[in-house]
Amino acid sequence: MEDNGPGIPHAMEDIIFTDGYTTKNGENHGIGLAIVKNSIGLLSGEIYIDRSYLGGARFTLVFPKDIKAEKEA
């Protein structure tokens, strides 16, 4: 997933996955990415943040080939 927005500063990459974090401008953000990260973790997956060639953020989701086998291990 990519967008052409302002992107995510490297220092905030871990913070955006917490429930309801607040920026230094006092803007509150929801729990959407916290839910996404938790859901991906339940499936033994991972999420990565990078810069998009469009100028914004790129989120890459990686899941094991056989999710059922990973969960039983």
Predicted model as a PDB file, atoms N, CA, C, CB and O in Angstrom, pLDDT in the B-factor column:
MODEL        1                                                                  
ATOM      1  N   MET A   1       0.839  -1.153   0.000  1.00 76.00           N  
ATOM      2  CA  MET A   1       0.000   0.000   0.000  1.00 76.00           C  
ATOM      3  C   MET A   1       0.894   1.227   0.000  1.00 76.00           C  
ATOM      4  CB  MET A   1      -0.960  -0.009   1.200  1.00 76.00           C  
ATOM      5  O   MET A   1       1.856   1.303   0.764  1.00 76.00           O  
ATOM      6  N   GLU A   2       0.577   2.184  -0.853  1.00 81.00           N  
ATOM      7  CA  GLU A   2       1.366   3.400  -0.937  1.00 81.00           C  
ATOM      8  C   GLU A   2       0.443   4.613  -1.018  1.00 81.00           C  
ATOM      9  CB  GLU A   2       2.310   3.353  -2.153  1.00 81.00           C  
ATOM     10  O   GLU A   2      -0.717   4.505  -1.415  1.00 81.00           O  
ATOM     11  N   ASP A   3       0.983   5.769  -0.632  1.00 78.00           N  
ATOM     12  CA  ASP A   3       0.224   7.000  -0.804  1.00 78.00           C  
ATOM     13  C   ASP A   3       1.166   8.128  -1.194  1.00 78.00           C  
ATOM     14  CB  ASP A   3      -0.549   7.356   0.483  1.00 78.00           C  
ATOM     15  O   ASP A   3       2.387   7.973  -1.174  1.00 78.00           O  
ATOM     16  N   ASN A   4       0.583   9.258  -1.548  1.00 85.00           N  
ATOM     17  CA  ASN A   4       1.379  10.412  -1.950  1.00 85.00           C  
ATOM     18  C   ASN A   4       1.309  11.530  -0.921  1.00 85.00           C  
ATOM     19  CB  ASN A   4       0.915  10.923  -3.299  1.00 85.00           C  
ATOM     20  O   ASN A   4       1.523  12.694  -1.262  1.00 85.00           O  
ATOM     21  N   GLY A   5       1.015  11.200   0.326  1.00 82.00           N  
ATOM     22  CA  GLY A   5       0.917  12.182   1.403  1.00 82.00           C  
ATOM     23  C   GLY A   5       2.282  12.622   1.889  1.00 82.00           C  
ATOM     24  O   GLY A   5       3.279  12.436   1.190  1.00 82.00           O  
ATOM     25  N   PRO A   6       2.340  13.202   3.078  1.00 82.00           N  
ATOM     26  CA  PRO A   6       3.599  13.729   3.597  1.00 82.00           C  
ATOM     27  C   PRO A   6       4.580  12.653   4.076  1.00 82.00           C  
ATOM     28  CB  PRO A   6       3.312  14.664   4.724  1.00 82.00           C  
ATOM     29  O   PRO A   6       5.733  12.969   4.367  1.00 82.00           O  
ATOM     30  N   GLY A   7       4.159  11.424   4.160  1.00 81.00           N  
ATOM     31  CA  GLY A   7       5.037  10.363   4.643  1.00 81.00           C  
ATOM     32  C   GLY A   7       5.060  10.291   6.159  1.00 81.00           C  
ATOM     33  O   GLY A   7       4.359  11.043   6.837  1.00 81.00           O  
ATOM     34  N   ILE A   8       5.867   9.383   6.686  1.00 80.00           N  
ATOM     35  CA  ILE A   8       5.980   9.182   8.130  1.00 80.00           C  
ATOM     36  C   ILE A   8       7.439   9.370   8.510  1.00 80.00           C  
ATOM     37  CB  ILE A   8       5.458   7.762   8.561  1.00 80.00           C  
ATOM     38  O   ILE A   8       8.306   8.657   8.006  1.00 80.00           O  
ATOM     39  N   PRO A   9       7.724  10.324   9.396  1.00 80.00           N  
ATOM     40  CA  PRO A   9       9.112  10.502   9.833  1.00 80.00           C  
ATOM     41  C   PRO A   9       9.653   9.221  10.467  1.00 80.00           C  
ATOM     42  CB  PRO A   9       9.216  11.669  10.831  1.00 80.00           C  
ATOM     43  O   PRO A   9       8.935   8.519  11.178  1.00 80.00           O  
ATOM     44  N   HIS A  10      10.910   8.930  10.203  1.00 81.00           N  
ATOM     45  CA  HIS A  10      11.535   7.699  10.702  1.00 81.00           C  
ATOM     46  C   HIS A  10      11.382   7.564  12.220  1.00 81.00           C  
ATOM     47  CB  HIS A  10      13.022   7.671  10.324  1.00 81.00           C  
ATOM     48  O   HIS A  10      11.178   6.459  12.724  1.00 81.00           O  
ATOM     49  N   ALA A  11      11.479   8.665  12.941  1.00 80.00           N  
ATOM     50  CA  ALA A  11      11.376   8.638  14.407  1.00 80.00           C  
ATOM     51  C   ALA A  11       9.990   8.225  14.893  1.00 80.00           C  
ATOM     52  CB  ALA A  11      11.722  10.002  14.975  1.00 80.00           C  
ATOM     53  O   ALA A  11       9.837   7.825  16.047  1.00 80.00           O  
ATOM     54  N   MET A  12       8.982   8.315  14.034  1.00 80.00           N  
ATOM     55  CA  MET A  12       7.616   7.986  14.446  1.00 80.00           C  
ATOM     56  C   MET A  12       7.168   6.593  13.999  1.00 80.00           C  
ATOM     57  CB  MET A  12       6.662   9.016  13.898  1.00 80.00           C  
ATOM     58  O   MET A  12       6.036   6.197  14.276  1.00 80.00           O  
ATOM     59  N   GLU A  13       8.023   5.853  13.322  1.00 79.00           N  
ATOM     60  CA  GLU A  13       7.610   4.572  12.761  1.00 79.00           C  
ATOM     61  C   GLU A  13       7.089   3.592  13.800  1.00 79.00           C  
ATOM     62  CB  GLU A  13       8.752   3.954  12.033  1.00 79.00           C  
ATOM     63  O   GLU A  13       6.138   2.863  13.516  1.00 79.00           O  
ATOM     64  N   ASP A  14       7.671   3.545  14.989  1.00 78.00           N  
ATOM     65  CA  ASP A  14       7.181   2.642  16.028  1.00 78.00           C  
ATOM     66  C   ASP A  14       5.959   3.227  16.731  1.00 78.00           C  
ATOM     67  CB  ASP A  14       8.287   2.352  17.049  1.00 78.00           C  
ATOM     68  O   ASP A  14       5.064   2.488  17.140  1.00 78.00           O  
ATOM     69  N   ILE A  15       5.920   4.535  16.870  1.00 79.00           N  
ATOM     70  CA  ILE A  15       4.844   5.202  17.605  1.00 79.00           C  
ATOM     71  C   ILE A  15       3.490   5.051  16.906  1.00 79.00           C  
ATOM     72  CB  ILE A  15       5.171   6.681  17.779  1.00 79.00           C  
ATOM     73  O   ILE A  15       2.464   4.922  17.573  1.00 79.00           O  
ATOM     74  N   ILE A  16       3.481   5.066  15.583  1.00 80.00           N  
ATOM     75  CA  ILE A  16       2.188   5.050  14.878  1.00 80.00           C  
ATOM     76  C   ILE A  16       1.415   3.752  15.077  1.00 80.00           C  
ATOM     77  CB  ILE A  16       2.408   5.275  13.398  1.00 80.00           C  
ATOM     78  O   ILE A  16       0.223   3.687  14.774  1.00 80.00           O  
ATOM     79  N   PHE A  17       2.076   2.728  15.579  1.00 82.00           N  
ATOM     80  CA  PHE A  17       1.392   1.455  15.812  1.00 82.00           C  
ATOM     81  C   PHE A  17       0.844   1.324  17.225  1.00 82.00           C  
ATOM     82  CB  PHE A  17       2.331   0.313  15.534  1.00 82.00           C  
ATOM     83  O   PHE A  17       0.354   0.256  17.591  1.00 82.00           O  
ATOM     84  N   THR A  18       0.913   2.379  18.027  1.00 77.00           N  
ATOM     85  CA  THR A  18       0.370   2.340  19.384  1.00 77.00           C  
ATOM     86  C   THR A  18      -1.048   2.897  19.389  1.00 77.00           C  
ATOM     87  CB  THR A  18       1.268   3.136  20.360  1.00 77.00           C  
ATOM     88  O   THR A  18      -1.414   3.688  18.519  1.00 77.00           O  
ATOM     89  N   ASP A  19      -1.837   2.486  20.361  1.00 66.00           N  
ATOM     90  CA  ASP A  19      -3.230   2.928  20.462  1.00 66.00           C  
ATOM     91  C   ASP A  19      -3.312   4.416  20.759  1.00 66.00           C  
ATOM     92  CB  ASP A  19      -3.965   2.138  21.546  1.00 66.00           C  
ATOM     93  O   ASP A  19      -2.818   4.877  21.788  1.00 66.00           O  
ATOM     94  N   GLY A  20      -3.934   5.165  19.861  1.00 63.00           N  
ATOM     95  CA  GLY A  20      -4.249   6.559  20.102  1.00 63.00           C  
ATOM     96  C   GLY A  20      -3.074   7.443  20.429  1.00 63.00           C  
ATOM     97  O   GLY A  20      -3.145   8.220  21.381  1.00 63.00           O  
ATOM     98  N   TYR A  21      -1.991   7.356  19.677  1.00 61.00           N  
ATOM     99  CA  TYR A  21      -0.841   8.213  19.949  1.00 61.00           C  
ATOM    100  C   TYR A  21      -1.184   9.668  19.616  1.00 61.00           C  
ATOM    101  CB  TYR A  21       0.395   7.743  19.137  1.00 61.00           C  
ATOM    102  O   TYR A  21      -2.123   9.936  18.867  1.00 61.00           O  
ATOM    103  N   THR A  22      -0.423  10.591  20.171  1.00 59.00           N  
ATOM    104  CA  THR A  22      -0.632  12.018  19.948  1.00 59.00           C  
ATOM    105  C   THR A  22       0.630  12.625  19.349  1.00 59.00           C  
ATOM    106  CB  THR A  22      -1.014  12.737  21.268  1.00 59.00           C  
ATOM    107  O   THR A  22       1.734  12.361  19.825  1.00 59.00           O  
ATOM    108  N   THR A  23       0.472  13.438  18.307  1.00 61.00           N  
ATOM    109  CA  THR A  23       1.627  14.103  17.712  1.00 61.00           C  
ATOM    110  C   THR A  23       2.021  15.309  18.548  1.00 61.00           C  
ATOM    111  CB  THR A  23       1.329  14.527  16.263  1.00 61.00           C  
ATOM    112  O   THR A  23       1.284  15.709  19.449  1.00 61.00           O  
ATOM    113  N   LYS A  24       3.182  15.893  18.254  1.00 60.00           N  
ATOM    114  CA  LYS A  24       3.617  17.067  19.004  1.00 60.00           C  
ATOM    115  C   LYS A  24       2.720  18.271  18.730  1.00 60.00           C  
ATOM    116  CB  LYS A  24       5.063  17.407  18.658  1.00 60.00           C  
ATOM    117  O   LYS A  24       2.749  19.245  19.482  1.00 60.00           O  
ATOM    118  N   ASN A  25       1.927  18.215  17.667  1.00 65.00           N  
ATOM    119  CA  ASN A  25       0.964  19.281  17.383  1.00 65.00           C  
ATOM    120  C   ASN A  25      -0.335  19.075  18.148  1.00 65.00           C  
ATOM    121  CB  ASN A  25       0.679  19.353  15.886  1.00 65.00           C  
ATOM    122  O   ASN A  25      -1.276  19.855  17.996  1.00 65.00           O  
ATOM    123  N   GLY A  26      -0.393  18.037  18.965  1.00 59.00           N  
ATOM    124  CA  GLY A  26      -1.586  17.773  19.754  1.00 59.00           C  
ATOM    125  C   GLY A  26      -2.674  17.027  19.004  1.00 59.00           C  
ATOM    126  O   GLY A  26      -3.786  16.873  19.509  1.00 59.00           O  
ATOM    127  N   GLU A  27      -2.361  16.563  17.798  1.00 63.00           N  
ATOM    128  CA  GLU A  27      -3.345  15.820  17.015  1.00 63.00           C  
ATOM    129  C   GLU A  27      -3.419  14.383  17.508  1.00 63.00           C  
ATOM    130  CB  GLU A  27      -2.995  15.859  15.510  1.00 63.00           C  
ATOM    131  O   GLU A  27      -2.398  13.699  17.585  1.00 63.00           O  
ATOM    132  N   ASN A  28      -4.609  13.926  17.842  1.00 58.00           N  
ATOM    133  CA  ASN A  28      -4.797  12.532  18.266  1.00 58.00           C  
ATOM    134  C   ASN A  28      -5.056  11.677  17.040  1.00 58.00           C  
ATOM    135  CB  ASN A  28      -5.971  12.402  19.288  1.00 58.00           C  
ATOM    136  O   ASN A  28      -5.729  12.102  16.100  1.00 58.00           O  
ATOM    137  N   HIS A  29      -4.524  10.486  17.061  1.00 62.00           N  
ATOM    138  CA  HIS A  29      -4.732   9.548  15.965  1.00 62.00           C  
ATOM    139  C   HIS A  29      -5.400   8.298  16.523  1.00 62.00           C  
ATOM    140  CB  HIS A  29      -3.386   9.196  15.254  1.00 62.00           C  
ATOM    141  O   HIS A  29      -5.222   7.959  17.693  1.00 62.00           O  
ATOM    142  N   GLY A  30      -6.148   7.634  15.701  1.00 60.00           N  
ATOM    143  CA  GLY A  30      -6.910   6.484  16.143  1.00 60.00           C  
ATOM    144  C   GLY A  30      -6.093   5.233  16.337  1.00 60.00           C  
ATOM    145  O   GLY A  30      -4.863   5.268  16.391  1.00 60.00           O  
ATOM    146  N   ILE A  31      -6.792   4.140  16.441  1.00 73.00           N  
ATOM    147  CA  ILE A  31      -6.127   2.864  16.723  1.00 73.00           C  
ATOM    148  C   ILE A  31      -6.027   1.979  15.486  1.00 73.00           C  
ATOM    149  CB  ILE A  31      -6.869   2.123  17.821  1.00 73.00           C  
ATOM    150  O   ILE A  31      -5.698   0.798  15.598  1.00 73.00           O  
ATOM    151  N   GLY A  32      -6.304   2.530  14.321  1.00 79.00           N  
ATOM    152  CA  GLY A  32      -6.314   1.729  13.097  1.00 79.00           C  
ATOM    153  C   GLY A  32      -5.053   0.930  12.854  1.00 79.00           C  
ATOM    154  O   GLY A  32      -5.124  -0.279  12.637  1.00 79.00           O  
ATOM    155  N   LEU A  33      -3.888   1.582  12.887  1.00 82.00           N  
ATOM    156  CA  LEU A  33      -2.642   0.862  12.627  1.00 82.00           C  
ATOM    157  C   LEU A  33      -2.271  -0.074  13.756  1.00 82.00           C  
ATOM    158  CB  LEU A  33      -1.521   1.835  12.394  1.00 82.00           C  
ATOM    159  O   LEU A  33      -1.601  -1.081  13.526  1.00 82.00           O  
ATOM    160  N   ALA A  34      -2.696   0.241  14.984  1.00 84.00           N  
ATOM    161  CA  ALA A  34      -2.459  -0.681  16.104  1.00 84.00           C  
ATOM    162  C   ALA A  34      -3.242  -1.976  15.873  1.00 84.00           C  
ATOM    163  CB  ALA A  34      -2.870  -0.025  17.464  1.00 84.00           C  
ATOM    164  O   ALA A  34      -2.737  -3.067  16.140  1.00 84.00           O  
ATOM    165  N   ILE A  35      -4.459  -1.854  15.384  1.00 86.00           N  
ATOM    166  CA  ILE A  35      -5.277  -3.032  15.076  1.00 86.00           C  
ATOM    167  C   ILE A  35      -4.653  -3.824  13.936  1.00 86.00           C  
ATOM    168  CB  ILE A  35      -6.718  -2.618  14.712  1.00 86.00           C  
ATOM    169  O   ILE A  35      -4.598  -5.053  13.986  1.00 86.00           O  
ATOM    170  N   VAL A  36      -4.185  -3.125  12.910  1.00 88.00           N  
ATOM    171  CA  VAL A  36      -3.549  -3.794  11.772  1.00 88.00           C  
ATOM    172  C   VAL A  36      -2.325  -4.579  12.233  1.00 88.00           C  
ATOM    173  CB  VAL A  36      -3.148  -2.766  10.691  1.00 88.00           C  
ATOM    174  O   VAL A  36      -2.171  -5.750  11.886  1.00 88.00           O  
ATOM    175  N   LYS A  37      -1.454  -3.938  13.015  1.00 88.00           N  
ATOM    176  CA  LYS A  37      -0.231  -4.624  13.467  1.00 88.00           C  
ATOM    177  C   LYS A  37      -0.563  -5.838  14.337  1.00 88.00           C  
ATOM    178  CB  LYS A  37       0.671  -3.651  14.252  1.00 88.00           C  
ATOM    179  O   LYS A  37       0.063  -6.889  14.199  1.00 88.00           O  
ATOM    180  N   ASN A  38      -1.540  -5.697  15.226  1.00 90.00           N  
ATOM    181  CA  ASN A  38      -1.942  -6.807  16.078  1.00 90.00           C  
ATOM    182  C   ASN A  38      -2.507  -7.957  15.234  1.00 90.00           C  
ATOM    183  CB  ASN A  38      -2.982  -6.338  17.116  1.00 90.00           C  
ATOM    184  O   ASN A  38      -2.179  -9.120  15.472  1.00 90.00           O  
ATOM    185  N   SER A  39      -3.339  -7.639  14.269  1.00 92.00           N  
ATOM    186  CA  SER A  39      -3.941  -8.674  13.411  1.00 92.00           C  
ATOM    187  C   SER A  39      -2.877  -9.403  12.604  1.00 92.00           C  
ATOM    188  CB  SER A  39      -4.979  -8.052  12.462  1.00 92.00           C  
ATOM    189  O   SER A  39      -2.921 -10.627  12.473  1.00 92.00           O  
ATOM    190  N   ILE A  40      -1.923  -8.656  12.065  1.00 92.00           N  
ATOM    191  CA  ILE A  40      -0.842  -9.267  11.299  1.00 92.00           C  
ATOM    192  C   ILE A  40      -0.010 -10.180  12.203  1.00 92.00           C  
ATOM    193  CB  ILE A  40       0.050  -8.179  10.654  1.00 92.00           C  
ATOM    194  O   ILE A  40       0.393 -11.268  11.790  1.00 92.00           O  
ATOM    195  N   GLY A  41       0.246  -9.735  13.435  1.00 91.00           N  
ATOM    196  CA  GLY A  41       0.999 -10.543  14.384  1.00 91.00           C  
ATOM    197  C   GLY A  41       0.306 -11.852  14.724  1.00 91.00           C  
ATOM    198  O   GLY A  41       0.962 -12.879  14.897  1.00 91.00           O  
ATOM    199  N   LEU A  42      -1.024 -11.820  14.821  1.00 91.00           N  
ATOM    200  CA  LEU A  42      -1.774 -13.045  15.103  1.00 91.00           C  
ATOM    201  C   LEU A  42      -1.630 -14.070  13.988  1.00 91.00           C  
ATOM    202  CB  LEU A  42      -3.241 -12.723  15.315  1.00 91.00           C  
ATOM    203  O   LEU A  42      -1.793 -15.270  14.208  1.00 91.00           O  
ATOM    204  N   LEU A  43      -1.323 -13.588  12.791  1.00 89.00           N  
ATOM    205  CA  LEU A  43      -1.128 -14.476  11.648  1.00 89.00           C  
ATOM    206  C   LEU A  43       0.358 -14.732  11.377  1.00 89.00           C  
ATOM    207  CB  LEU A  43      -1.791 -13.884  10.406  1.00 89.00           C  
ATOM    208  O   LEU A  43       0.727 -15.211  10.304  1.00 89.00           O  
ATOM    209  N   SER A  44       1.199 -14.411  12.355  1.00 90.00           N  
ATOM    210  CA  SER A  44       2.660 -14.594  12.248  1.00 90.00           C  
ATOM    211  C   SER A  44       3.262 -13.767  11.122  1.00 90.00           C  
ATOM    212  CB  SER A  44       2.992 -16.066  12.029  1.00 90.00           C  
ATOM    213  O   SER A  44       4.281 -14.146  10.545  1.00 90.00           O  
ATOM    214  N   GLY A  45       2.633 -12.639  10.809  1.00 93.00           N  
ATOM    215  CA  GLY A  45       3.130 -11.781   9.748  1.00 93.00           C  
ATOM    216  C   GLY A  45       3.898 -10.593  10.296  1.00 93.00           C  
ATOM    217  O   GLY A  45       4.062 -10.438  11.506  1.00 93.00           O  
ATOM    218  N   GLU A  46       4.366  -9.758   9.379  1.00 93.00           N  
ATOM    219  CA  GLU A  46       5.129  -8.570   9.735  1.00 93.00           C  
ATOM    220  C   GLU A  46       4.680  -7.413   8.859  1.00 93.00           C  
ATOM    221  CB  GLU A  46       6.650  -8.816   9.586  1.00 93.00           C  
ATOM    222  O   GLU A  46       4.159  -7.618   7.763  1.00 93.00           O  
ATOM    223  N   ILE A  47       4.888  -6.179   9.357  1.00 91.00           N  
ATOM    224  CA  ILE A  47       4.586  -4.985   8.585  1.00 91.00           C  
ATOM    225  C   ILE A  47       5.819  -4.099   8.565  1.00 91.00           C  
ATOM    226  CB  ILE A  47       3.363  -4.227   9.172  1.00 91.00           C  
ATOM    227  O   ILE A  47       6.481  -3.917   9.587  1.00 91.00           O  
ATOM    228  N   TYR A  48       6.120  -3.556   7.411  1.00 89.00           N  
ATOM    229  CA  TYR A  48       7.276  -2.692   7.235  1.00 89.00           C  
ATOM    230  C   TYR A  48       6.828  -1.356   6.666  1.00 89.00           C  
ATOM    231  CB  TYR A  48       8.325  -3.353   6.318  1.00 89.00           C  
ATOM    232  O   TYR A  48       5.892  -1.292   5.868  1.00 89.00           O  
ATOM    233  N   ILE A  49       7.508  -0.282   7.084  1.00 88.00           N  
ATOM    234  CA  ILE A  49       7.226   1.061   6.582  1.00 88.00           C  
ATOM    235  C   ILE A  49       8.440   1.534   5.800  1.00 88.00           C  
ATOM    236  CB  ILE A  49       6.883   2.051   7.749  1.00 88.00           C  
ATOM    237  O   ILE A  49       9.583   1.348   6.219  1.00 88.00           O  
ATOM    238  N   ASP A  50       8.169   2.154   4.649  1.00 88.00           N  
ATOM    239  CA  ASP A  50       9.237   2.707   3.825  1.00 88.00           C  
ATOM    240  C   ASP A  50       8.690   3.949   3.131  1.00 88.00           C  
ATOM    241  CB  ASP A  50       9.766   1.655   2.783  1.00 88.00           C  
ATOM    242  O   ASP A  50       7.516   4.280   3.297  1.00 88.00           O  
ATOM    243  N   ARG A  51       9.495   4.616   2.384  1.00 87.00           N  
ATOM    244  CA  ARG A  51       9.046   5.759   1.584  1.00 87.00           C  
ATOM    245  C   ARG A  51       8.505   5.254   0.249  1.00 87.00           C  
ATOM    246  CB  ARG A  51      10.208   6.779   1.359  1.00 87.00           C  
ATOM    247  O   ARG A  51       9.068   4.339  -0.351  1.00 87.00           O  
ATOM    248  N   SER A  52       7.426   5.848  -0.202  1.00 88.00           N  
ATOM    249  CA  SER A  52       6.845   5.524  -1.492  1.00 88.00           C  
ATOM    250  C   SER A  52       7.484   6.380  -2.572  1.00 88.00           C  
ATOM    251  CB  SER A  52       5.321   5.722  -1.472  1.00 88.00           C  
ATOM    252  O   SER A  52       7.890   7.512  -2.307  1.00 88.00           O  
ATOM    253  N   TYR A  53       7.576   5.862  -3.766  1.00 88.00           N  
ATOM    254  CA  TYR A  53       8.055   6.675  -4.878  1.00 88.00           C  
ATOM    255  C   TYR A  53       7.073   7.802  -5.189  1.00 88.00           C  
ATOM    256  CB  TYR A  53       8.274   5.804  -6.122  1.00 88.00           C  
ATOM    257  O   TYR A  53       7.411   8.746  -5.904  1.00 88.00           O  
ATOM    258  N   LEU A  54       5.846   7.701  -4.644  1.00 88.00           N  
ATOM    259  CA  LEU A  54       4.839   8.749  -4.804  1.00 88.00           C  
ATOM    260  C   LEU A  54       5.075   9.914  -3.838  1.00 88.00           C  
ATOM    261  CB  LEU A  54       3.439   8.168  -4.590  1.00 88.00           C  
ATOM    262  O   LEU A  54       4.455  10.969  -3.977  1.00 88.00           O  
ATOM    263  N   GLY A  55       5.964   9.729  -2.865  1.00 85.00           N  
ATOM    264  CA  GLY A  55       6.286  10.775  -1.917  1.00 85.00           C  
ATOM    265  C   GLY A  55       5.800  10.514  -0.502  1.00 85.00           C  
ATOM    266  O   GLY A  55       6.297  11.137   0.437  1.00 85.00           O  
ATOM    267  N   GLY A  56       4.863   9.630  -0.325  1.00 87.00           N  
ATOM    268  CA  GLY A  56       4.303   9.354   0.993  1.00 87.00           C  
ATOM    269  C   GLY A  56       4.889   8.111   1.623  1.00 87.00           C  
ATOM    270  O   GLY A  56       6.089   7.852   1.533  1.00 87.00           O  
ATOM    271  N   ALA A  57       4.029   7.352   2.259  1.00 87.00           N  
ATOM    272  CA  ALA A  57       4.454   6.140   2.958  1.00 87.00           C  
ATOM    273  C   ALA A  57       4.116   4.897   2.138  1.00 87.00           C  
ATOM    274  CB  ALA A  57       3.792   6.058   4.344  1.00 87.00           C  
ATOM    275  O   ALA A  57       3.158   4.879   1.365  1.00 87.00           O  
ATOM    276  N   ARG A  58       4.922   3.871   2.326  1.00 90.00           N  
ATOM    277  CA  ARG A  58       4.650   2.559   1.729  1.00 90.00           C  
ATOM    278  C   ARG A  58       4.624   1.557   2.872  1.00 90.00           C  
ATOM    279  CB  ARG A  58       5.732   2.166   0.632  1.00 90.00           C  
ATOM    280  O   ARG A  58       5.578   1.464   3.645  1.00 90.00           O  
ATOM    281  N   PHE A  59       3.538   0.811   2.978  1.00 89.00           N  
ATOM    282  CA  PHE A  59       3.407  -0.248   3.976  1.00 89.00           C  
ATOM    283  C   PHE A  59       3.478  -1.576   3.239  1.00 89.00           C  
ATOM    284  CB  PHE A  59       2.068  -0.116   4.795  1.00 89.00           C  
ATOM    285  O   PHE A  59       2.734  -1.813   2.288  1.00 89.00           O  
ATOM    286  N   THR A  60       4.369  -2.429   3.684  1.00 92.00           N  
ATOM    287  CA  THR A  60       4.511  -3.760   3.102  1.00 92.00           C  
ATOM    288  C   THR A  60       4.115  -4.779   4.163  1.00 92.00           C  
ATOM    289  CB  THR A  60       5.975  -4.011   2.590  1.00 92.00           C  
ATOM    290  O   THR A  60       4.646  -4.776   5.273  1.00 92.00           O  
ATOM    291  N   LEU A  61       3.176  -5.649   3.808  1.00 93.00           N  
ATOM    292  CA  LEU A  61       2.708  -6.701   4.712  1.00 93.00           C  
ATOM    293  C   LEU A  61       3.279  -8.026   4.230  1.00 93.00           C  
ATOM    294  CB  LEU A  61       1.141  -6.753   4.774  1.00 93.00           C  
ATOM    295  O   LEU A  61       3.188  -8.351   3.046  1.00 93.00           O  
ATOM    296  N   VAL A  62       3.868  -8.790   5.146  1.00 94.00           N  
ATOM    297  CA  VAL A  62       4.480 -10.076   4.805  1.00 94.00           C  
ATOM    298  C   VAL A  62       3.867 -11.147   5.698  1.00 94.00           C  
ATOM    299  CB  VAL A  62       6.042 -10.031   4.970  1.00 94.00           C  
ATOM    300  O   VAL A  62       3.836 -11.016   6.922  1.00 94.00           O  
ATOM    301  N   PHE A  63       3.382 -12.202   5.063  1.00 91.00           N  
ATOM    302  CA  PHE A  63       2.772 -13.315   5.782  1.00 91.00           C  
ATOM    303  C   PHE A  63       3.487 -14.608   5.420  1.00 91.00           C  
ATOM    304  CB  PHE A  63       1.262 -13.419   5.464  1.00 91.00           C  
ATOM    305  O   PHE A  63       3.975 -14.749   4.298  1.00 91.00           O  
ATOM    306  N   PRO A  64       3.556 -15.558   6.357  1.00 89.00           N  
ATOM    307  CA  PRO A  64       4.150 -16.853   6.024  1.00 89.00           C  
ATOM    308  C   PRO A  64       3.331 -17.541   4.932  1.00 89.00           C  
ATOM    309  CB  PRO A  64       4.240 -17.755   7.282  1.00 89.00           C  
ATOM    310  O   PRO A  64       2.123 -17.331   4.814  1.00 89.00           O  
ATOM    311  N   LYS A  65       3.998 -18.346   4.156  1.00 84.00           N  
ATOM    312  CA  LYS A  65       3.328 -19.044   3.062  1.00 84.00           C  
ATOM    313  C   LYS A  65       2.201 -19.939   3.567  1.00 84.00           C  
ATOM    314  CB  LYS A  65       4.333 -19.873   2.275  1.00 84.00           C  
ATOM    315  O   LYS A  65       1.131 -20.001   2.963  1.00 84.00           O  
ATOM    316  N   ASP A  66       2.447 -20.632   4.679  1.00 78.00           N  
ATOM    317  CA  ASP A  66       1.447 -21.527   5.242  1.00 78.00           C  
ATOM    318  C   ASP A  66       1.121 -21.052   6.663  1.00 78.00           C  
ATOM    319  CB  ASP A  66       1.952 -23.013   5.241  1.00 78.00           C  
ATOM    320  O   ASP A  66       1.752 -21.473   7.633  1.00 78.00           O  
ATOM    321  N   ILE A  67       0.136 -20.180   6.762  1.00 62.00           N  
ATOM    322  CA  ILE A  67      -0.218 -19.577   8.052  1.00 62.00           C  
ATOM    323  C   ILE A  67      -0.629 -20.622   9.076  1.00 62.00           C  
ATOM    324  CB  ILE A  67      -1.342 -18.571   7.871  1.00 62.00           C  
ATOM    325  O   ILE A  67      -0.262 -20.511  10.246  1.00 62.00           O  
ATOM    326  N   LYS A  68      -1.377 -21.628   8.666  1.00 65.00           N  
ATOM    327  CA  LYS A  68      -1.838 -22.663   9.601  1.00 65.00           C  
ATOM    328  C   LYS A  68      -0.644 -23.389  10.226  1.00 65.00           C  
ATOM    329  CB  LYS A  68      -2.763 -23.675   8.880  1.00 65.00           C  
ATOM    330  O   LYS A  68      -0.620 -23.623  11.434  1.00 65.00           O  
ATOM    331  N   ALA A  69       0.331 -23.740   9.411  1.00 55.00           N  
ATOM    332  CA  ALA A  69       1.495 -24.461   9.925  1.00 55.00           C  
ATOM    333  C   ALA A  69       2.287 -23.581  10.879  1.00 55.00           C  
ATOM    334  CB  ALA A  69       2.393 -24.937   8.771  1.00 55.00           C  
ATOM    335  O   ALA A  69       2.808 -24.077  11.877  1.00 55.00           O  
ATOM    336  N   GLU A  70       2.391 -22.281  10.596  1.00 54.00           N  
ATOM    337  CA  GLU A  70       3.121 -21.373  11.469  1.00 54.00           C  
ATOM    338  C   GLU A  70       2.432 -21.252  12.821  1.00 54.00           C  
ATOM    339  CB  GLU A  70       3.256 -19.997  10.817  1.00 54.00           C  
ATOM    340  O   GLU A  70       3.108 -21.211  13.849  1.00 54.00           O  
ATOM    341  N   LYS A  71       1.107 -21.195  12.845  1.00 55.00           N  
ATOM    342  CA  LYS A  71       0.370 -21.032  14.094  1.00 55.00           C  
ATOM    343  C   LYS A  71       0.468 -22.292  14.968  1.00 55.00           C  
ATOM    344  CB  LYS A  71      -1.102 -20.704  13.800  1.00 55.00           C  
ATOM    345  O   LYS A  71       0.418 -22.192  16.194  1.00 55.00           O  
ATOM    346  N   GLU A  72       0.607 -23.475  14.353  1.00 59.00           N  
ATOM    347  CA  GLU A  72       0.687 -24.719  15.114  1.00 59.00           C  
ATOM    348  C   GLU A  72       2.086 -24.954  15.664  1.00 59.00           C  
ATOM    349  CB  GLU A  72       0.271 -25.893  14.244  1.00 59.00           C  
ATOM    350  O   GLU A  72       2.266 -25.734  16.599  1.00 59.00           O  
ATOM    351  N   ALA A  73       3.072 -24.283  15.087  1.00 56.00           N  
ATOM    352  CA  ALA A  73       4.476 -24.490  15.506  1.00 56.00           C  
ATOM    353  C   ALA A  73       4.768 -23.866  16.845  1.00 56.00           C  
ATOM    354  CB  ALA A  73       5.429 -23.921  14.473  1.00 56.00           C  
ATOM    355  O   ALA A  73       5.894 -23.951  17.334  1.00 56.00           O  
TER     356      ALA A  73                                                      
ENDMDL                                                                          
END                                                                             
